[in-house]
Amino acid sequence: MRIKLLSSALALALAVSTLAVPMTARAEETFSKTQTNELHNIIREYLMDNPEILNEMITKLQSAEREQQDKRAKDAISSNADKLFRNSEDVVVGNPDGNVTMVEFFDYNCGYCKRSVAEVLRLTEEDKDLRIVMKEFPILSEGSTIAARAALASKKQGKYWEFHLAMMAASGGIDSEDKVMAIAGETGLDVAKLKADMVADAASIEKHITETRELAQQLGINGTPAFIVDQNLFPGAVPYDQLASSVKDVRDAGGCKAC
């Protein structure tokens, strides 16, 4: 972090020290070369005497960048609202008719996703008007993709949520179909049927996973977990209080704008 800050400060100092260059091009007839050099020296001396300005500039630049990122995210969410919130192929937990929707992009081999299960469960228990859309987003390994395919195929047996929770609770990584099927059997799924459904529905399952990956790319999501509450994107593991507060803010503002 310190190295990054110093690098940013150096870049800013160099940028500020050359601010007079384009100005010089516009004012060659006004300032002599000596006066221009003196102006450069004044800028440099001022920055050296007041280094805290660099921190202020960095803070302002970071704030402006966050605002731009938030705007890009909101625009992307709004333009992809149907795919994000209303894709009939996605599994919905919580209240299917809830007045606010939260979306989670996850991977079964993501440690932070496993830790976030407690937050998601608590939200389903404490907020009876919350609708949660589950986005299978396997990006960490081939085992993740196998797990996602099996989870989507398990919908036909009506045990997706139980299977999802069991795979999230599994110790170690999910690195093979054998492990996925072992968890499926422990969950009460008919393993033979699950395998058959994975084969029979392979094309539609693969299409759905591909569409989710493309959607994530459009939204700028490149890691898991990632949560979306209406137009607000929260990358990474997010504490319960922050998610619950975001849901409340959406309601207080008059309800969903995109979800």
C-alpha positions in Angstrom: 0.0 0.0 0.0 2.9 2.4 0.9 4.6 1.6 -2.4 1.5 2.2 -4.3 0.9 5.5 -2.5 4.5 6.7 -3.1 4.2 5.7 -6.8 0.9 7.7 -7.1 2.5 10.7 -5.4 5.5 10.6 -7.7 3.2 10.4 -10.7 1.2 13.3 -9.5 4.3 15.3 -8.7 5.6 14.7 -12.2 2.2 15.6 -13.7 1.9 18.8 -11.7 5.5 19.8 -12.4 4.7 19.7 -16.2 1.4 21.5 -16.0 3.1 24.6 -17.4 4.2 22.8 -20.6 0.8 23.0 -22.4 0.3 26.4 -20.9 3.7 27.4 -22.3 2.6 26.3 -25.7 -0.4 28.6 -25.4 1.5 31.5 -23.9 4.9 31.6 -25.6 4.4 35.2 -26.6 3.6 36.1 -23.0 6.2 34.4 -20.9 9.9 34.2 -21.6 11.8 30.9 -21.2 13.3 32.3 -18.0 9.8 33.1 -16.7 8.5 29.7 -17.6 11.4 27.9 -15.8 10.8 30.1 -12.8 7.1 29.1 -12.8 8.1 25.4 -12.9 10.4 26.0 -9.9 7.7 27.8 -8.0 5.3 24.9 -8.5 8.0 22.4 -7.5 9.0 24.4 -4.4 5.3 24.8 -3.3 4.8 21.0 -3.6 7.9 20.3 -1.6 6.9 22.7 1.1 3.3 21.4 1.2 3.5 17.6 0.5 0.1 17.1 2.1 -1.4 18.5 -1.1 -0.4 15.3 -2.9 -2.4 13.2 -0.4 -5.4 15.5 -0.9 -5.0 15.1 -4.7 -4.7 11.3 -4.4 -7.9 11.2 -2.3 -9.8 13.4 -4.7 -8.6 11.3 -7.7 -9.6 8.1 -5.9 -13.0 9.6 -5.1 -13.6 10.7 -8.7 -12.6 7.2 -9.9 -15.0 5.5 -7.5 -17.8 7.8 -8.7 -17.0 6.9 -12.3 -16.9 3.2 -11.4 -20.3 3.5 -9.6 -21.8 5.2 -12.5 -20.5 2.7 -15.0 -21.9 -0.1 -12.8 -25.3 1.5 -12.5 -25.5 2.0 -16.2 -24.5 -1.6 -16.9 -26.9 -3.0 -14.3 -29.8 -0.9 -15.8 -29.1 -2.0 -19.4 -28.8 -5.7 -18.3 -31.7 -5.7 -15.7 -33.7 -8.5 -17.3 -30.7 -10.8 -17.6 -29.6 -9.9 -14.1 -32.8 -10.0 -12.1 -35.4 -11.8 -14.2 -33.6 -14.7 -16.0 -36.0 -17.7 -15.6 -33.1 -20.1 -15.6 -31.7 -18.7 -12.4 -32.6 -20.1 -9.0 -34.4 -17.7 -6.7 -34.3 -18.1 -2.9 -35.9 -16.1 -0.1 -39.2 -14.6 -1.2 -39.8 -15.0 -4.9 -42.2 -12.1 -4.8 -40.0 -9.9 -2.6 -40.0 -6.2 -3.2 -36.2 -5.9 -3.4 -33.9 -8.2 -5.2 -30.3 -9.1 -4.4 -28.1 -11.0 -6.8 -25.0 -13.1 -5.8 -22.3 -14.3 -8.2 -20.4 -17.2 -6.6 -18.1 -20.1 -7.2 -18.2 -23.3 -5.1 -14.4 -23.2 -4.6 -14.4 -19.7 -3.4 -13.5 -19.4 0.3 -15.1 -16.0 0.6 -18.3 -17.3 -1.0 -18.3 -20.1 1.6 -18.0 -17.5 4.4 -20.7 -15.4 2.9 -23.3 -18.2 3.1 -24.0 -17.2 6.7 -24.8 -13.6 5.6 -27.1 -14.8 2.8 -28.9 -17.3 5.1 -29.4 -14.6 7.8 -30.9 -12.3 5.2 -33.4 -14.9 4.1 -34.4 -15.5 7.7 -34.7 -11.9 8.8 -36.0 -10.2 5.7 -39.1 -11.8 4.5 -39.5 -9.4 1.6 -36.1 -10.0 0.0 -35.7 -11.9 -3.2 -32.2 -13.4 -3.9 -31.1 -14.5 -7.3 -28.2 -17.1 -7.4 -25.8 -16.7 -10.3 -23.6 -19.7 -11.0 -20.2 -18.1 -11.9 -17.6 -20.9 -11.9 -14.2 -19.2 -12.6 -11.7 -20.8 -10.3 -11.3 -24.3 -11.7 -12.8 -27.1 -13.7 -14.1 -28.5 -10.5 -16.1 -25.3 -10.0 -17.6 -25.8 -13.5 -18.6 -29.4 -12.7 -20.2 -28.3 -9.5 -22.1 -25.5 -11.2 -23.4 -27.9 -13.9 -24.6 -30.3 -11.3 -26.2 -27.6 -9.2 -28.2 -26.4 -12.2 -29.2 -30.0 -13.1 -30.4 -30.6 -9.6 -33.2 -28.1 -10.1 -35.2 -30.9 -11.7 -35.2 -32.8 -8.4 -36.2 -29.7 -6.5 -33.1 -29.8 -4.2 -31.0 -27.0 -5.6 -30.8 -25.0 -2.4 -30.0 -28.0 -0.2 -27.3 -29.1 -2.7 -25.9 -25.6 -2.9 -25.5 -25.3 0.8 -24.0 -28.7 1.1 -21.3 -27.9 -1.6 -20.6 -24.6 0.1 -20.2 -26.4 3.4 -17.9 -29.2 2.0 -14.4 -29.2 3.4 -11.5 -28.8 1.0 -11.9 -28.0 -2.7 -14.4 -29.5 -5.1 -12.0 -30.9 -7.6 -13.8 -33.8 -9.3 -17.2 -35.1 -10.4 -16.8 -37.9 -7.9 -16.8 -35.4 -5.0 -19.7 -33.5 -6.4 -21.7 -36.8 -6.7 -20.8 -37.8 -3.2 -22.2 -34.6 -1.9 -25.2 -35.0 -4.0 -25.9 -38.4 -2.6 -25.5 -37.2 1.0 -28.0 -34.4 0.2 -30.6 -36.9 -0.9 -30.4 -36.4 -4.6 -30.8 -39.4 -7.0 -27.3 -39.4 -8.3 -28.1 -41.5 -11.4 -30.8 -39.1 -12.4 -28.6 -36.1 -11.7 -25.9 -37.5 -14.0 -28.5 -38.2 -16.7 -29.9 -34.7 -16.4 -26.4 -33.2 -16.7 -26.0 -35.0 -20.0 -29.5 -34.4 -21.3 -29.4 -30.7 -20.5 -25.7 -30.2 -21.2 -26.3 -27.6 -24.0 -28.8 -25.5 -22.0 -26.7 -25.6 -18.8 -23.5 -24.6 -20.7 -25.4 -21.8 -22.4 -26.6 -20.5 -19.1 -23.2 -20.5 -17.5 -21.7 -18.8 -20.6 -24.4 -16.1 -20.5 -23.6 -15.5 -16.8 -19.9 -15.2 -17.5 -20.7 -12.7 -20.3 -23.0 -10.8 -18.0 -20.4 -10.6 -15.3 -17.9 -9.2 -17.8 -20.3 -6.5 -18.9 -20.8 -5.6 -15.2 -17.1 -5.5 -14.5 -17.2 -8.5 -12.2 -14.1 -10.5 -12.3 -14.1 -12.3 -8.9 -16.3 -13.9 -6.4 -18.4 -13.3 -4.5 -20.1 -10.3 -5.9 -23.4 -8.9 -4.7 -25.8 -6.6 -6.5 -28.7 -4.9 -4.6 -30.8 -3.1 -7.2 -28.3 -0.7 -8.8 -25.5 -1.1 -6.3 -22.6 -3.4 -6.9 -20.6 -4.8 -4.0 -17.5 -6.9 -5.0 -16.0 -9.3 -2.5 -17.3 -10.6 0.8 -19.7 -8.1 2.3 -20.8 -8.0 5.9 -24.4 -8.7 6.8 -25.0 -5.1 8.1 -23.8 -3.6 4.8 -26.1 -5.8 2.7 -29.1 -5.3 5.0 -28.4 -1.5 5.0 -28.3 -1.4 1.2 -31.6 -3.2 1.0 -33.1 -0.8 3.4 -31.8 2.2 1.5 -33.4 0.9 -1.7 -36.8 0.6 0.1 -36.4 4.0 1.7 -35.7 5.6 -1.7 -39.0 4.3 -3.1 -38.1 0.8 -4.1 -36.2 -0.9 -7.0 -35.1 1.1 -10.0 -33.7 -1.8 -11.8 -34.7 -5.0 -9.9 
